[in-house]
Amino acid sequence: MIRQGWPYFEGWPFQERWVQIDGLGIHYVDEGYGSRPILLIHGNPAWSYMWRNLIPATSSGHRVIAMDLMGFGKSDKPNPLLHDFPHHSRIVTGFIQSLGLRNIVLVVHDWGAPFALQYAVRTPQNIAGLVVLNTFLTTDFRLPPAVAAKITPAIIKDSALHPEKISEEAMKAYWAPFPDDESKQAYQAFARMFPDSIYHPSFKPMKEIEQGLTTLKMPTTIIWGTGRSGATYAERISKMIPESKLETVNAGHFVPEDSPQEVEKLVLNFLDSHDL
């Protein structure tokens, strides 16, 4: 399914595609060719535009797919009440199933990681490799409510160690999905998605992921921007995933935007070293 595209955004020449999942049009791009697809999944409050440098770098020898979570980027916006962990995770799983993706290399960031990792711990036989960037994969991770409530697309540049690399045109692209108060409810909802008790809707799936990390046997690299938060949490995650390799980058949380060339190099090295 192909729709009329948005206006051109800097560095975004890719054909836009949509697939219907749970009655929502989920936007994605699909570049290159190969038997082992690379699936890129962003977090909050970004969209697949974050991967605009990595897509051409990896699509010369692979099929590279980047999806927008529901409510983000060019994907349809659901009822705000549907922004919870189970629904977002179901959309990601439904996307993989709808496209018939097999033998996948996952490249995931922020909230995109737990949504995708639930699929990975349930269906490890379909994951050939895993690249995890700054995220949270345990039930005890906490983001101060005052911080979470202030997250807007502006944080992508404000939290960067190299803000001069992020142009105003790029920031226009990040703000474009949120033209009014109703659309902004997508990223605002994520402040409430961190599990603060065992009864929270995110707790059970996050616990499933946390316990499942120790069973993952696919090649895994963790690329972590340590400029703002250090490496302590990344080291903990790396110890939980068997034989994973931790690569630290002098960047903020949105490391693909802050240090795109270094992320590109590390991802290509990961693919080459594991013959993926």
C-alpha positions in Angstrom: 0.0 0.0 0.0 1.5 3.3 -1.1 0.1 6.7 -0.2 0.8 10.3 -1.2 4.0 11.2 0.6 4.7 14.1 2.9 6.8 17.1 1.8 10.5 16.3 1.3 12.6 16.1 4.5 16.3 16.6 4.5 18.1 13.3 3.9 14.9 11.3 3.4 14.5 10.2 -0.2 12.9 6.9 0.5 9.7 5.6 -1.0 7.0 5.4 1.7 4.9 2.3 2.3 2.1 1.4 4.6 0.7 -1.8 6.0 -2.6 -2.2 7.9 -2.3 -3.6 11.4 -5.1 -3.5 13.9 -6.9 -1.1 11.7 -4.0 1.4 11.6 -1.8 2.3 8.7 1.7 1.7 9.8 4.3 3.5 7.8 7.7 2.0 6.8 10.4 2.2 4.2 11.9 -0.9 2.5 15.2 -0.4 0.8 17.8 -2.8 -0.7 17.7 -6.5 -1.3 18.8 -9.6 0.7 17.6 -12.8 2.3 18.3 -11.5 5.8 16.3 -8.3 6.5 17.5 -5.7 8.9 14.6 -4.2 10.8 15.1 -0.7 12.4 12.7 0.4 15.2 12.9 3.8 16.8 11.8 5.0 20.2 10.1 8.0 21.8 9.7 10.8 20.5 11.4 10.0 17.2 10.4 8.2 14.0 12.2 6.2 11.3 13.8 9.5 10.1 16.3 8.7 12.8 17.7 6.0 10.6 18.1 8.1 7.5 21.9 7.7 7.5 22.0 4.0 8.5 19.5 2.9 5.8 21.6 3.7 2.7 24.8 2.5 4.5 23.4 -1.0 5.1 21.0 -1.4 2.1 23.8 -2.0 -0.4 23.9 -5.7 0.7 20.8 -6.1 2.7 17.1 -5.5 2.7 16.6 -2.7 5.2 13.2 -1.9 6.7 12.4 0.9 9.1 9.0 1.2 10.6 7.2 3.9 12.5 5.5 3.0 15.7 1.8 3.7 15.8 1.2 7.4 16.5 4.7 8.3 15.4 6.2 9.5 12.1 3.8 8.9 9.3 1.9 6.0 10.9 -1.7 6.5 11.9 -2.5 7.9 15.3 -4.7 5.6 17.4 -7.0 6.6 20.3 -4.6 7.9 22.9 -5.8 5.3 25.4 -4.3 2.6 23.1 -0.7 3.8 23.9 0.3 1.1 26.2 3.0 -1.6 26.1 0.8 -4.5 25.1 -0.7 -2.6 22.1 2.6 -1.2 20.8 4.3 -4.6 21.2 1.4 -6.2 19.3 1.8 -3.7 16.5 5.6 -4.5 16.2 4.9 -8.3 16.2 2.1 -7.8 13.7 4.3 -5.8 11.4 6.9 -8.6 11.4 4.3 -11.2 10.7 2.5 -9.1 8.0 5.6 -8.6 6.0 6.6 -12.2 6.5 10.1 -11.3 7.7 12.4 -14.2 8.4 15.9 -14.5 9.9 15.8 -10.9 11.0 18.6 -8.6 12.3 17.0 -6.2 14.8 18.4 -2.7 15.3 16.4 -1.1 18.1 16.5 2.0 20.2 14.7 3.4 23.3 11.1 2.1 23.5 11.5 0.3 20.2 13.8 -2.1 22.0 11.5 -3.6 24.6 8.6 -3.8 22.0 10.9 -5.8 19.7 12.6 -7.7 22.4 9.3 -9.2 23.6 9.1 -10.7 20.1 12.7 -11.8 20.2 12.5 -13.7 23.5 9.3 -15.4 22.3 10.6 -16.2 18.8 14.4 -16.4 19.1 14.6 -18.8 16.2 13.6 -15.9 13.8 16.3 -13.5 15.0 19.7 -13.8 13.4 21.3 -10.8 15.2 20.5 -8.0 17.6 21.8 -4.5 17.8 20.5 -2.6 20.9 21.0 1.2 21.4 20.3 3.2 24.5 17.2 1.7 26.0 15.6 0.1 29.1 15.0 -3.6 29.4 14.4 -4.2 33.1 11.4 -3.6 35.4 13.4 -1.5 37.8 14.4 1.2 35.3 13.0 4.6 36.4 12.8 7.9 34.6 11.9 10.7 37.0 8.3 11.7 36.2 9.3 15.3 36.0 11.8 14.4 33.3 9.5 12.0 31.4 6.7 14.6 31.4 9.0 17.2 29.6 10.0 14.9 26.8 9.2 16.4 23.4 11.0 16.1 20.0 13.2 19.0 21.2 15.0 16.6 23.5 16.6 14.9 20.5 18.8 18.0 20.0 18.8 19.3 23.5 20.3 16.1 24.9 22.9 15.7 22.2 26.6 16.1 22.9 27.0 17.3 19.3 23.9 19.5 18.7 25.7 21.3 16.0 25.3 18.2 13.9 21.5 18.3 14.1 20.2 20.8 11.7 17.0 22.9 12.1 15.7 21.1 9.0 16.1 17.8 10.8 14.3 19.1 13.8 11.4 20.2 11.6 11.2 16.6 10.4 11.0 15.4 14.1 8.3 17.9 14.9 6.2 17.2 11.8 4.2 14.3 13.1 2.9 16.4 16.0 1.1 19.4 14.6 -1.5 19.7 17.3 -2.3 18.8 20.9 -4.1 15.6 20.0 -1.1 14.2 18.0 1.3 15.2 20.8 -0.5 12.7 23.1 1.5 9.9 21.4 4.8 10.9 22.9 3.2 12.3 26.1 1.7 8.8 26.8 5.2 7.2 27.1 5.9 9.1 30.4 3.2 6.8 31.9 4.5 3.6 30.4 7.4 2.9 32.8 6.2 0.2 35.3 6.0 1.7 38.8 4.3 -1.4 40.4 3.7 -5.1 39.6 0.1 -4.1 38.6 1.2 -1.6 35.9 0.4 -2.8 32.3 4.1 -2.6 31.4 5.4 -4.7 34.3 4.5 -8.2 33.0 5.9 -7.8 29.5 9.0 -6.0 30.9 9.5 -8.9 33.3 9.2 -11.4 30.5 11.9 -9.5 28.6 14.2 -9.1 31.6 14.0 -12.8 32.3 14.3 -13.7 28.6 17.5 -11.8 28.0 19.6 -14.5 29.6 18.3 -17.1 27.1 19.2 -15.1 24.0 21.8 -16.9 21.9 22.0 -14.8 18.7 25.0 -12.4 18.1 24.3 -9.2 19.9 26.1 -5.9 20.1 25.0 -3.0 22.4 25.8 0.5 21.2 25.5 2.9 24.0 25.8 6.7 24.1 27.5 7.3 27.4 27.9 11.1 27.3 24.9 11.9 29.5 24.2 8.7 31.4 27.4 6.7 31.6 27.8 3.0 30.9 26.6 1.4 34.2 23.1 0.3 32.9 24.6 -0.8 29.5 27.1 -2.9 31.3 24.3 -4.5 33.3 22.3 -5.3 30.1 25.5 -6.7 28.4 26.1 -9.1 31.3 22.5 -10.3 31.1 22.7 -11.2 27.3 25.1 -14.1 26.8 28.3 -13.2 24.8 27.0 -9.7 23.9 29.5 -7.0 23.1 29.3 -3.5 24.5 30.4 -0.6 22.3 30.4 2.8 24.0 30.0 6.1 22.1 30.6 9.6 23.2 27.1 10.7 22.5 23.7 11.4 24.1 20.7 9.1 24.3 19.7 9.6 20.7 23.1 8.2 19.5 22.1 7.6 15.8 21.4 11.3 15.6 24.3 12.5 17.7 27.0 10.2 16.2 25.6 8.7 13.0 29.0 7.9 11.4 30.1 5.9 14.5 26.8 4.0 14.7 27.1 3.2 11.0 30.6 1.9 11.4 29.7 -0.2 14.4 26.6 -1.7 12.8 28.5 -2.6 9.6 31.3 -4.1 11.6 28.8 -6.2 13.5 27.2 -7.4 10.3 30.5 -8.3 8.7 32.0 -10.0 11.7 29.1 -12.3 12.1 28.5 -12.8 8.4 25.0 -11.4 8.6 
